[in-house]
Amino acid sequence: MAQLSTKIKLYANQEIDFTKDVKLQDDGNGAYIKEWNLAIAEPTDAQLASYETAGNAEEALQVILNTRATAYPTWQEQMDMQYKDLLNDTTTWKDTVAKVKLDNPKG
């Protein structure tokens, strides 16, 4: 089940600051909108529910992107790979990046 914050981001189609723009609360019965400070109308429960499938897809994509981010070498290591590839006519950097992407497909 997609998180309420994800559905709100999709509904608003913009970055949300959940300390100012929209404040959520959970009193033990599930999260709900406590405060809405955006210039667009606060969504109804039905509107938010309509983002369930898209929200699940977005959250799954974020898991993959986070996994990729930790699997990639640091940018300094990647730059070193590229430099050595240029000197040695090799494809170490390209192969490394391709493997991370292959091991963690977007779907």
N, C-alpha and C positions, 0 to 999 in steps of 0.2 A: 504494500500500500504506500503510495507516494506521500511524502511529508507535506504538511500544510504549507510550509515555507516555500517548497518547490512549486506547488500549485499557484501560490500567490505571485511568485516571480513570473510564471508563465502567463497568468492572467494580466498582470500589469505590463508585461513585455518591457521591463526595465530592471536595472539593478535596484535592490531594495536594501535599505539600512534598517535592520530589525531592532535597532535601538532608538530610532527616531521616526522613520516613515511608517512602519507598521510594527506594533508590539503584539507579540503572541503570549498566551498564557495557557498553562495546563494545570487544572485543579485536581487531576487524577482521573478525569473522565475523557481525556483527549484534549489536544491543543485546539485553541480557538482564537479569533482575533479580539484582542482586548482594546486596541486603539488603532485607528486608521487615519493617517495624516497625508494621504496622497491626493492629488488633484482629480483623480478619477474616482468613480463610484465604488464603494465597498462591494465586493462580490457577494452574491447569495451563496448558500450552501450548494444549491444546484449548479451554479456556475463553477464553483470550485470542484465539484464532483466530476464535471465534464473534462477536467484536466487530469484525471486519474491515469489514463493510459500514457499521455504525453509526459506526465510527471514520473511515472515508472521508467520510461525510456530515458529521460534526462538523468535520473539518478543512476541508472545502470551505466550510462555513458560517462558520468563523472567518476564512477568507480574505475572504469577502464583507463580514463585519462590520468587519474591519480596513480594507478599502478604503473602506467607508462612513465610518468614523471619520476618515480623512484627507481625504475629499471634503467633509464637512460644514464649514461655516464655524465659527469658534471660538464658544464659548457667548456671549462678549461681543458678537460680530457678530450672532449670532442674536437676542440680547436687543434689540439696536439695531433689527434688522429688525422685530421684533414691536412695538416702541414706535412706529416709523414707520408700520407697518401700521395700528395703532390710530388714529394721528393722521390718516392720509391715506385711510383706508378701502380699503387695498390688501391683497394677499395674497402679498407678496414672500417672506416667511418660509415660508409653507405651500408655495408653488411651489418654492422652493429645496430644501426637505426632500423634497418629492415627487419632484423630478428626481433627487436622489441615490439615493433608493430605487428609482426606475424604472430608472436606469442600472446599478444593482447589485442585482438581484432575489435573494431568498433561494433561489428555486428552485421 
